[in-house]
């Protein structure tokens, strides 16, 4: 099984989907070094760690080069280095794509955000305000990569798409 990267806006069911894919395909989940890298050195280290672990049989709950490039455009609290290093993120994304992972993008509509314990009211408000922009970026990413679009209500269909994509080699 080719590596699988599950991406999408916050609260769209990525972790839930990863938990369902692991036993179905007998996958190992990639362990991130940091969940919220906030310096360029941490982002770069996480990207290198991701690339080193992008091997068959591994599933990724987010890929730092993808999510940082998308969220960095809209988050006021994201460090300025993301703007300066955007070109490098794009090059790192190209290296990710060269590993031929299967991309799955989880999407929901506004108001369907799955709340987590660490979601503050301010963050939920910010996410609702920027949801359409972030969603548009993920749609563009899906079109560019040929990713499977996943609805949190249709895991069976997503699994079928992954099987088909994997068989294409």
N, C-alpha and C positions, 0 to 999 in steps of 0.2 A: 504494500500500500504506500503510495506516494505521501509525502508530508501533507498535512491539512492545516490551513490557517483559517481560523474563524475570527472574523472581524465584524465591526458594526458599531453604531452609536452605543453609548452607555445605556444599560438597562434593557437591552433588546433580546436577552436570552442566550448570549454567547456561552457563558459558563454552563448553563443548563444543557445546551446542545452538546458541548464538549463532554459533559458527564454521560450523555446518552451514546455518543460515538465511541468512547473508550472501550466499553465491553463489546459493542457490536462488531467493531473491526479489530479488537485486541490491540489497541493503541497505547502508547505511553504519552502522558501529558508533559509538555515542555515546562520546566520550572524556570520562571523568570528570576533574574537577579534582583530587580526592583520593580515594584508595581507602578510607581509614579516617579520615574527619573526626572530630576529637575535641574540638571546641569548637562552641558554638552558631553562631558566626559562620561557621565552615567548613561546617557542615551547611546553614545558610541559603544561603550562596553556592553550594553544590553543588545545592541545590534550585532556586534561581533559574536556574542554568546548565542544569539538566535541563529546566525548563519552557521556556526560550528555545530549546532544541534539539529539543523534542518536535514534530517535523514529519513529514509522510509520508516513508517510505523510510528511517527511522532505527530501529535496534534498540538496546535498552538492556540491558546485562548488570548488572542490579540498578537500583533507583531508590532513592535515599538516603532519601526520605520514607517509603518502605515498610519497607525493611530496618532503618532506625534505630528506627522505631516498634516493630517486633517485637523486635529484639535488645536494645533499650534496657530492656525489661521484665525481662530475665533476666541480662544481663551485669553482674557486680559491678564490673568495671573500666570500665564505661561511665560517662561523666561524669554528675553529678547533673542537669545542665541538661536531659537528655532527659526526666526526669520533669516538670520545671517547664515545658518547652516542648512537652509532648505534645499539647496542644490546638492549638498552631500547626502541628505536624506533621500533625495530622488535617485542618486547613484546607488545608495545602499538598497533601495527598493528594487532597482534593476538587478542587483546581485541576488536578492531574494527570488525574483521571478525566474532567474536563470536556473534555480534549483528545482523548477517545475512543480511547485506545490499545488495542491487543489485549494482554491479559495472559496470560502463560504462567507457570504455577507448576511448578517441578521438585520432585519429591518422591522420597524413598527411605525405606527402613525403617532402623531402628537397625542399625548394623554395616555398612551399605552406603556410608558416607561415603567419597568419593573423596579420598584423602590428597594433599596438595600439599606441596611442599618447605618452605613456611613454617609448616606445621601442627606445633606443638610437642606433645609427649605430654600436657602439661597441658591444652592447648586441646582436643585430641581427647577427653580424659577429660571435660572440661566439656561438650563438645558431646553426648557420649553421655548424660550426666546430664540435660541439658536438651532433648534431641532431641524428646521427646514434646510438651513445652510449645510449643516453637518450631513443630513440625509442626502442632499444633492451631491456632496462630495463622495459619499459612499456609493451612490448610484453610478457616478462617473467612474469610480474605481472599479466597480463590478463590470461595467461595460468595457473598460479598458483591459481587464484581466480575464473576462469571460467567467467570472465567479458565479457560483450557484447562489441565487437569492433565497434566503430561508425565512419562512414565516414561523413564529414560535408555536403555531398550531398545526404544523405539518412536517414533523420530523421524518416520517416515512418517505415522503417525496424527496426530501433533502438527501436521505441515505441513498435513494435510487440514483439521484444525480451524481453523488460521490462515486458510486459503483461504476456508472457509465464513464465519468471523467477519468477514473483510475484505469479503466480498460483501454483508454486511448493512448496510454503510456505516456 
